[in-house]
Amino acid sequence: MRHFALRLAAALLAPVAILHPVAARCEAAPAEERLAHISVTTLGTSGPAVILIPGLASPRAVWDGVAPELAKTHRVYLVQVNGFGGDAAGDNAKPGMLEGIAADLNGYIARHKIAKPAIIGHSMGGLLAMMMGARYPAATGSVLVVDSLPFFSLLFDPGMTVERARPFAEQARDRTLATPAATAPVTSDPGGIWSNTPEGRIKVANWGAKAAPAATAQALYEVMTTDLRPELSKITAKRFTVLYATGAGPQAKTIWEGGYVGSPARLVPIADSWHFIMLDQPKAFADALREFLGER
């Protein structure tokens, strides 16, 4: 079990630890609002609010499979973390990245008078969704976490603490900064367990390659040293659901149930999937999303 968890942790870190960013910048989407730590674009004009947060080194394009359909019945807010997707890192090159993102998002919700949005996050985005629910309950209507633990470093050891995780986090941060830049897009299967298809793994690898090194390195460090388990009981959102990948087999249930033990979260396995559930099982993911939003 511990051997598997170590392999899983290493594989989930691989997209950003191996593929160093290329110098690139995305063209700004219409109606984009830029803040110190994030940018936000919108889809749809009416309906309940849904905020979508991608994961570490991932752009908002992670949600392309569900966002347009959601926008037919919801006001959709697509977050992108500065430094990911080709954007400049800005303040995300400095400590306090996760707290800064959550504060920016809370301010955005208040400024635009967004009433009790559903906050949905994948990977690091899931950690941020839980952070919003625990620390900014007035700004959070419901929380959906997609394949994220409240303390990532539990994958190394179920008895891990923040202090014990810190040296590993420092190594991951330094290794990311020291990795040579990619010189060309990834066109062949890089392997790993981010997705269960070659196409998915290639897509994830290219997303990771476009992220700014300083932002990726800082995010790695903070994700690995942030333990939200003591705060989960503060999440009083109407719904708190966790979707998790089952590619690991029976071990996945053990890992996720252990990570959320004693919390108010409802755990939902998604069969035949790895970390990027939305790429591996788009229909099952869309169905689970609709159920979470009360549409099924």
C-alpha positions as CSV (number, residue, x, y, z in Angstrom):
1,M,0.0,0.0,0.0
2,R,2.7,2.5,0.9
3,H,4.7,1.6,-2.2
4,F,1.7,2.3,-4.3
5,A,1.1,5.6,-2.6
6,L,4.7,6.7,-3.2
7,R,4.3,5.8,-6.9
8,L,1.1,7.7,-7.1
9,A,2.5,10.8,-5.5
10,A,5.6,10.8,-7.8
11,A,3.4,10.3,-10.9
12,L,1.1,13.2,-10.0
13,L,4.1,15.5,-9.5
14,A,5.7,14.3,-12.8
15,P,3.9,16.7,-15.2
16,V,5.5,19.8,-13.5
17,A,8.7,18.3,-12.1
18,I,9.8,16.9,-15.4
19,L,8.4,19.3,-18.0
20,H,9.8,22.8,-17.3
21,P,7.9,25.7,-18.8
22,V,8.4,27.3,-22.2
23,A,8.1,31.1,-22.6
24,A,4.6,31.6,-23.8
25,R,1.6,33.8,-23.1
26,C,-2.0,33.1,-23.8
27,E,-4.2,35.5,-25.6
28,A,-6.6,37.1,-23.1
29,A,-10.1,35.8,-23.3
30,P,-13.1,38.2,-23.7
31,A,-14.3,39.8,-20.4
32,E,-11.2,38.6,-18.6
33,E,-10.6,40.2,-15.2
34,R,-7.0,40.0,-13.8
35,L,-6.2,40.0,-10.1
36,A,-2.9,39.6,-8.2
37,H,-3.1,35.8,-8.2
38,I,-5.8,34.8,-10.7
39,S,-7.7,35.8,-13.8
40,V,-11.4,35.1,-14.3
41,T,-13.4,34.8,-17.5
42,T,-17.1,34.2,-17.8
43,L,-19.6,32.1,-19.8
44,G,-23.4,32.3,-19.8
45,T,-25.5,35.2,-18.8
46,S,-27.9,33.9,-16.2
47,G,-28.6,31.0,-13.8
48,P,-26.9,29.8,-10.7
49,A,-23.2,30.6,-10.4
50,V,-20.5,28.0,-10.9
51,I,-16.8,28.7,-10.3
52,L,-14.4,26.3,-11.9
53,I,-10.8,26.2,-10.7
54,P,-8.1,24.1,-12.5
55,G,-5.3,22.2,-10.8
56,L,-1.5,22.7,-10.5
57,A,0.1,23.8,-13.8
58,S,-3.2,23.5,-15.6
59,P,-5.1,26.1,-17.6
60,R,-8.8,26.8,-17.6
61,A,-9.0,24.7,-20.7
62,V,-9.3,21.7,-18.3
63,W,-13.0,22.5,-18.2
64,D,-13.6,22.7,-21.9
65,G,-15.5,19.5,-21.9
66,V,-18.2,20.8,-19.5
67,A,-18.1,24.6,-19.4
68,P,-20.0,25.4,-22.6
69,E,-22.9,23.0,-21.7
70,L,-23.0,24.4,-18.2
71,A,-23.2,27.9,-19.5
72,K,-26.6,27.1,-21.1
73,T,-28.1,27.0,-17.6
74,H,-25.5,28.6,-15.3
75,R,-23.3,31.7,-15.0
76,V,-19.9,30.1,-15.3
77,Y,-16.7,31.7,-13.9
78,L,-13.5,30.2,-15.2
79,V,-10.5,30.8,-13.0
80,Q,-6.9,30.6,-14.2
81,V,-4.0,30.8,-11.7
82,N,-1.5,33.4,-12.8
83,G,1.6,31.6,-14.0
84,F,-0.3,28.7,-15.5
85,G,-1.6,28.4,-19.1
86,G,1.2,30.7,-20.3
87,D,0.5,33.6,-18.1
88,A,3.1,35.5,-16.1
89,A,3.6,34.3,-12.5
90,G,3.4,37.7,-10.9
91,D,2.7,37.4,-7.2
92,N,2.4,33.6,-7.5
93,A,6.2,33.4,-7.5
94,K,6.2,34.4,-3.8
95,P,5.1,32.6,-0.6
96,G,1.4,32.9,0.3
97,M,0.2,31.7,-3.2
98,L,-2.7,29.5,-2.1
99,E,-3.9,32.0,0.6
100,G,-3.6,34.8,-2.0
101,I,-5.7,32.9,-4.6
102,A,-8.4,32.2,-2.1
103,A,-8.5,35.9,-0.9
104,D,-8.6,37.1,-4.6
105,L,-11.5,34.8,-5.3
106,N,-13.4,35.8,-2.2
107,G,-12.9,39.5,-3.1
108,Y,-14.1,38.8,-6.7
109,I,-17.2,37.0,-5.4
110,A,-18.0,39.9,-3.1
111,R,-17.3,42.6,-5.6
112,H,-19.5,41.0,-8.3
113,K,-22.2,40.1,-5.7
114,I,-22.2,36.4,-6.7
115,A,-24.7,34.7,-4.5
116,K,-23.5,31.3,-2.9
117,P,-21.7,29.9,-6.0
118,A,-20.9,26.3,-6.4
119,I,-17.1,26.1,-6.2
120,I,-15.6,23.2,-8.2
121,G,-11.9,22.5,-8.2
122,H,-9.6,19.8,-9.7
123,S,-6.4,18.8,-7.9
124,M,-4.9,22.0,-6.4
125,G,-8.1,23.6,-7.4
126,G,-9.9,21.2,-5.2
127,L,-7.7,22.1,-2.3
128,L,-8.6,25.8,-3.0
129,A,-12.4,24.9,-3.1
130,M,-12.1,23.4,0.4
131,M,-10.1,26.4,1.6
132,M,-12.9,28.6,0.3
133,G,-15.6,26.5,2.1
134,A,-13.6,26.5,5.4
135,R,-12.3,30.1,5.4
136,Y,-14.9,32.0,3.4
137,P,-18.2,30.2,4.1
138,A,-20.3,33.3,3.2
139,A,-18.8,33.2,-0.3
140,T,-19.3,29.5,-0.8
141,G,-22.6,27.8,-1.7
142,S,-21.3,24.3,-2.3
143,V,-18.0,22.5,-2.8
144,L,-17.0,19.9,-5.3
145,V,-13.5,18.5,-5.1
146,V,-12.2,16.5,-8.1
147,D,-9.4,14.0,-7.2
148,S,-7.7,16.0,-4.4
149,L,-6.9,15.2,-0.8
150,P,-7.0,17.8,1.9
151,F,-3.3,17.0,2.5
152,F,-1.5,15.9,-0.6
153,S,1.5,14.5,1.3
154,L,-0.6,11.7,2.8
155,L,0.3,10.0,-0.5
156,F,3.8,9.6,0.7
157,D,2.8,8.3,4.2
158,P,-0.6,8.2,5.9
159,G,1.1,9.4,9.0
160,M,2.7,12.4,7.4
161,T,2.8,15.8,9.1
162,V,3.5,19.2,7.6
163,E,6.9,19.4,9.2
164,R,7.9,16.0,7.9
165,A,6.7,16.9,4.5
166,R,8.6,20.1,4.3
167,P,12.0,18.7,3.1
168,F,10.2,16.7,0.3
169,A,8.4,19.9,-0.7
170,E,11.6,21.9,-0.8
171,Q,13.2,19.2,-3.0
172,A,10.2,19.2,-5.4
173,R,10.3,23.0,-5.6
174,D,14.0,23.2,-6.2
175,R,13.9,20.3,-8.8
176,T,11.1,22.1,-10.7
177,L,13.1,25.4,-10.9
178,A,16.3,23.5,-12.0
179,T,14.7,21.4,-14.8
180,P,15.7,22.6,-18.3
181,A,13.0,24.2,-20.4
182,A,11.1,22.2,-22.9
183,T,12.1,23.1,-26.5
184,A,9.1,21.6,-28.4
185,P,5.6,20.4,-27.8
186,V,5.1,16.9,-26.4
187,T,3.9,14.7,-29.3
188,S,4.5,11.1,-28.0
189,D,3.1,9.5,-24.9
190,P,5.1,10.5,-21.8
191,G,3.6,7.8,-19.6
192,G,2.5,8.4,-16.1
193,I,-0.9,8.0,-14.4
194,W,-2.4,11.5,-15.0
195,S,-4.8,10.0,-17.6
196,N,-5.6,6.5,-18.8
197,T,-5.1,7.3,-22.5
198,P,-2.0,8.4,-24.4
199,E,-4.0,11.4,-25.8
200,G,-4.9,12.5,-22.3
201,R,-1.3,12.2,-21.0
202,I,0.1,14.1,-24.0
203,K,-2.5,16.9,-23.4
204,V,-1.6,17.1,-19.6
205,A,2.1,17.1,-20.4
206,N,1.7,20.1,-22.8
207,W,-0.4,22.0,-20.2
208,G,2.3,21.5,-17.6
209,A,5.0,22.6,-20.1
210,K,3.4,26.0,-20.5
211,A,3.3,26.9,-16.8
212,A,5.8,29.4,-15.4
213,P,8.5,27.8,-13.4
214,A,8.3,30.1,-10.4
215,A,4.5,29.6,-10.0
216,T,4.7,25.9,-10.5
217,A,7.5,25.5,-7.9
218,Q,5.8,27.7,-5.3
219,A,2.5,25.8,-5.9
220,L,4.2,22.5,-5.4
221,Y,5.7,23.6,-2.2
222,E,2.5,25.0,-0.8
223,V,0.3,22.1,-1.9
224,M,2.7,19.6,-0.3
225,T,2.8,21.6,3.0
226,T,-0.9,22.5,3.4
227,D,-3.0,20.3,5.6
228,L,-6.7,21.3,5.6
229,R,-7.9,18.3,7.5
230,P,-8.4,20.3,10.8
231,E,-10.5,22.8,8.9
232,L,-12.9,20.4,7.1
233,S,-15.4,20.5,9.9
234,K,-15.8,24.3,9.2
235,I,-17.2,23.6,5.7
236,T,-20.9,24.1,6.2
237,A,-21.7,24.4,2.5
238,K,-25.0,22.9,1.3
239,R,-23.1,20.2,-0.5
240,F,-19.5,19.0,0.0
241,T,-18.7,16.2,-2.5
242,V,-15.4,14.6,-3.5
243,L,-15.0,12.7,-6.8
244,Y,-12.0,10.5,-6.9
245,A,-10.3,8.4,-9.5
246,T,-10.2,4.6,-9.1
247,G,-7.4,3.7,-11.5
248,A,-5.4,2.6,-8.4
249,G,-8.0,-0.2,-7.7
250,P,-9.0,-1.0,-4.1
251,Q,-6.2,1.2,-2.7
252,A,-7.9,4.3,-4.0
253,K,-10.9,3.8,-1.7
254,T,-8.5,3.3,1.3
255,I,-6.5,6.5,0.4
256,W,-9.4,8.8,0.0
257,E,-11.5,7.5,2.9
258,G,-8.4,7.9,5.1
259,G,-7.8,11.4,3.9
260,Y,-11.4,12.5,4.6
261,V,-12.1,10.5,7.7
262,G,-14.3,12.4,10.1
263,S,-15.1,15.1,7.6
264,P,-18.6,16.0,6.2
265,A,-17.5,15.1,2.7
266,R,-19.4,12.7,0.5
267,L,-17.0,10.5,-1.5
268,V,-17.9,9.4,-5.0
269,P,-15.6,7.1,-7.0
270,I,-15.4,7.5,-10.8
271,A,-14.6,4.1,-12.4
272,D,-11.8,3.5,-14.8
273,S,-10.2,6.9,-14.3
274,W,-6.9,8.5,-13.3
275,H,-6.2,12.0,-12.0
276,F,-7.7,13.9,-14.9
277,I,-11.2,12.3,-14.5
278,M,-12.7,14.8,-16.9
279,L,-10.5,13.5,-19.7
280,D,-10.8,9.8,-18.9
281,Q,-14.5,9.6,-18.2
282,P,-16.2,12.7,-19.7
283,K,-19.7,11.3,-19.6
284,A,-19.4,10.0,-16.0
285,F,-17.8,13.3,-15.0
286,A,-20.5,15.4,-16.6
287,D,-23.2,13.2,-15.0
288,A,-21.6,13.5,-11.5
289,L,-21.4,17.3,-12.1
290,R,-25.1,17.5,-12.9
291,E,-26.0,15.5,-9.9
292,F,-23.9,17.7,-7.7
293,L,-25.6,20.8,-9.1
294,G,-29.0,19.2,-8.4
295,E,-29.9,18.6,-12.0
296,R,-30.4,14.8,-11.7
